[in-house]
Structure formats: C-alpha cells, structure tokens
C-alpha cells in the first residue's frame, strides 16, 4: 500500500525544484546578459560592430556564461525549494512518516545529474567552440565597410570621426567601393576628398583600419579664406574607427579540450582544471545547499539564503584563485583544484550527517 506514495512525493519535490530552478536561471540570465547587451550596443554605436552581429554575439557569449549560471541556479533552487518545505513544516510531516533527508534527496539527484552533465558538455566543448566562432565572426566583420557604419547611397557620419562619407557603390562583402566623397572639418580647416574606387584594409598588427583610396582629388584650406589647395593622388589612406579586437577571451579559453590535454603548460593546465571543476562544483553545490536549506518552521523566507550565497561566493572565488595559482605556478599542476573541492565536499557531507543525526527520534531533545 505504501509503494504508490513514493512516486507522488518524488514528483512533488521534483516539481518544486524544477519550477524554482527555471525561475532562478531566467533571472540570472537576464541580469548577466544586461551588461553584455549594453557593451555590444556601445560597440555598435561606435561603429566597431555591425548591428547584424548583435543577436549572434549575444547567443555565443551566453554559452560562455552557462557553466557559471547553471550551478548557481541549481544552488538557489535547492535552497528555496527545500527551504520552503522546512518553513511550512512539510519536512517535519514527511519525517514523521518515515521519509528522511536521504529519501527526499532522490528528486535532487534526478535534477542535479542532468544539470551537471549539461555544465560539463558546455564547459568542455560548447563554450570554447562558441568563443572560437565569435572570434571568427568578429574578424570577418572587421574587414567589412558596414562595420565602419558606411552604406552605399547615403551620407554617413563616421562614428568617432568628424567627417561625412558618401559611397555610390559597394561590393556585397563590404570590402570594396566606388565613387567616394569625404568631407572633413577640424580646427577651422576644411578637407574634401573624392576617389574613383577603394577598399577597406586593416594593419597587420593592431586594430587600426583605413580606407585605401585610388585615383582621386583632395581639396583643403581654411574656412573664410580663398587660399585652397587641390591635389590629385593615385593612392591615399583615410583612417576609420578602430576594429573590435578579434581575440575573444584568452587563447587557452578558445582551445579544444584535447588540445589542452596535449599541451603541458601552466596556463593550459589551469584552463583544463577549470573546465573539469565546473561540473564537479555543480554536484558539490547541490550537496551543500541541501543542509543549508534547513530552516525552522515559519522562519523568514530568505533567512539563510544570504549566508548560503556567501558560501557560494567563497567557494567560487577559491576556484578562481586556484585557477590563477596553477597558471602562475604557485600551486603544482598535479594538485589541481582538489584542495578546493575536497574541503567543500567534506563540509557538505558533515552538514548532511549532522542534520540526519539530529532528525532521529533518539537525537531529538
């Protein structure tokens, strides 16, 4: 008679976890993406990125955030879902029915294992691939006149430059043009340039880009004066807004995981340990959140959440410091980040043992 009740309890707790996990993840994604959207929009306004790359860059950069957002969303979901069960005395009723904390942790395992798997796949494969794709798209866009804000058939003010440009024709790839007109005014001087054709090129080193003009005229002089000078040129260069750096993240962050395994260098080993640490941290955080969610009945809704979040911040910062220590050679490569994981896992197991011990009838006061 008791067997049908177990799946009902499992489905109930799992439903609470899924609802809280989805809401937490949505809020975290919206908050973290806000700064990224503002940064990308600023680069578009300055002519350093074409508007068409906004959505693609946003999606690719979001993949790089997932290994950090998913563990935090799961951590908050466990705190809030199980904390509500404690506050509403549902955990006490379930414990009186013989359902201890171990039994009620089964739905948590059903959620934690898939989330940790997604974090592992994202950290080991999807995130580096997204960074490489993002870099390739930016490098290709840097070679296009559209990035500089130039459009054929329109007078366009170059972002960041006191000048107006007109192009009559442009190739589909946005690299070459015909019939250019440039008007520039600065410090009381006027400068007008025309050219029959030209192209956009970038220096081999650095971010500076130029319009290479072919077969044109240049007229310059002071406003209000008749002293103007006209010259004809076979070639001339005009600087346009700097290109967006093509390097997205550090070089080791864009490497594939097999490449990191083959390279025996501190920076690459640190990146490898970091990628392996994120799915393991997901499991440890879920295990740690379960005892931290224990709260007295009718207590404040977010009473222990701040304390738990402080523990999360300390754990994450220690992982970040460990990554930097490995890269700098302060911590030996063989030690990895285990000196951070093992104490956190030990604390989680101790808190679980203590809660289970205190929940026994013989241990209650």
Secondary structure, DSSP 8 states (H G I E B T S, - for coil): --HHHHHHHHHHHHHHHHHHHHHHHHHHHHHHHHHHHHHHHHHHHTTSS-GGGHHHHHHHHHHHHHHHHHHHHHHHHHHHHHHHHHHTTHHHHHHHTT--HHHHTHHHHHHHHHHHHHHHHIIIIIHHHHHHHHHHHHHHHHTSGGGGT--BTSEEE-TTSSEEEEEEEE-TTSSEEEEEEEEEEETTEEEEEEEEEEEEEE-SSSS-EEEEEEEEEEEEEETT-S-EEEEEEEEEEEEE-----S--S-TTTSS-HHHHHH---HHHHHHHHHHHHHHHHHHHHHHHHHHHT---TT--TTTTHHHHHHHHHHHHHHHHHHHHHHHHTSS-GGGTTHHHHHHHHHHHHHHHHHHHHHHSGGG--
